[in-house]
Amino acid sequence: MFFVGVGTGDAAAEFAEKLNLNPELCFGDDGGAIGDVLQLEKGIQTMWNPPAVNQMMSRNDETSLKKLGEAYKAAADNIGIQNLAPKKIKDTLRQGGTFVFRGNNVLLKHYDTKVGDNCPINDILKVL
């Protein structure tokens, strides 16, 4: 299993250290070349599109959104993700995805369409 995220190789190594992962499994996609090859969505419209915002607002009131923001800030402060961000802020505006390969064969492709649209873990486990 490999982890690829936006940012530099140094950021990937720090990410691995913070989460006690093998750093040889973590890679930085500085500039977004891998994201481009995988055709991951990018741009502000993918981050705050109306359906995503409406869905988030329907599940949360002002108090819970404030608590969520405070929890995110506390987590960011605790693990120091400020140092993990890519140099170009536009590179943070990319949706992710989950891809499972066996050799050259693609066993699973999941493209995140919005914030929080992650691949269900059961879908990943089914193909392993």
N, C-alpha and C positions, 0 to 999 in steps of 0.2 A: 504494500500500500504506500502510495506517495501523497504528499500534501503539497499543493501548489497554491500560492496566494499572490496577491498584488504586492509589489515592493521588491526590495533588493535581496540578494543572497544573504547579506549580513542580517537583514530583518528576519529572513527565514530561519537562520541559525539561532537568533535570539528567541523567536517563537518556539522553536524546538526545545531550547533550554528552559524557558518559562513553563512549558507544559510537560517537561521530562520525556520528550520524544527523541528518537534517534535522529540527529541532524542530517544524516545521509538520506533521510526520507523526505526532507522538507526543502522546497525550492521557491525562490522568488521569481515572479514574472514581471520584472522591472520593465515598464514600457508597454506591457500587454500583448506581446507577440504570441504567447501561448493562447491567451484568451481570444485573440483574433483568429488563430488557426482553428480553435474549437467553436468559433462563431458565437461566443458568449455575448449577450446583450450588453450594451453600454450606453451611458448618457444619463442625464438628469431625469428624463422621462421614465426610465426603468426604476428609479429610486422612489419617486413620489408620484406615481401615476394615480389618478383618481380612484380606481377600484381598490388599490392597496390602501390608500388613505381612508377611504370610506369603510373598508373592512376593519381596519385598525380602530377607527373611531367607534364603530358599532360594538366592538368588544370591550372598550375601555372608556371610563369617564375621565374628567380632567385630573382628579386625584390619582387615579391609577396610572395615567400617562406620566404625571409628574414623578411618581415613585419609580416607574420604569426608567425614566431618564436619569434619576439619581442613582439607581442601581447600576445602570450602564456606565455612568461616569465613575462610580466607585470601582467597578471592575476594571475599567480602562486605567485608572490611577494605580490600582494594585498590581496589574501585570505590565504596566508601562507600554501600552500599545501605541502611545504617541510616537515612540521611536521606530515602530514597525510600519508606519504609514509610508506609502510611496512618496518620492520627491515631488512628483506632479500630482496635484490634488485631483485632476481629471481622471487619473488612473484608479481612484477609489470609486468612481461611478461606473462600476462594472458588476453585472450580476454574475453569480457563480454557476456551478454545475457539479454534477457527480457523474463520473465516468468509470466504468469497470472494464478492464481489458484482460484478456488471456492471450498473451502474445500479441498478434496483430488483430485478433478478433475482438470486436466491441460486444461485451455482454450486457451492458446497461449504459444508457445515455439519459441523463435528466438535466434539462436546462431550467435554471431558476428564472422565473418570469418577473418576479418582484421580490422585495425584501421579505425574508421569512419563508419563501417558497422552496424549501429544501426537500431533497429526495427522502421519502420515508425509509427508515432503517430496514424495515422488513423487505422492501424491494431490493435493497443491496444484499441482504442476507440470502435471499432466494437465488441469486445468481452466483454466489460464492461456492 
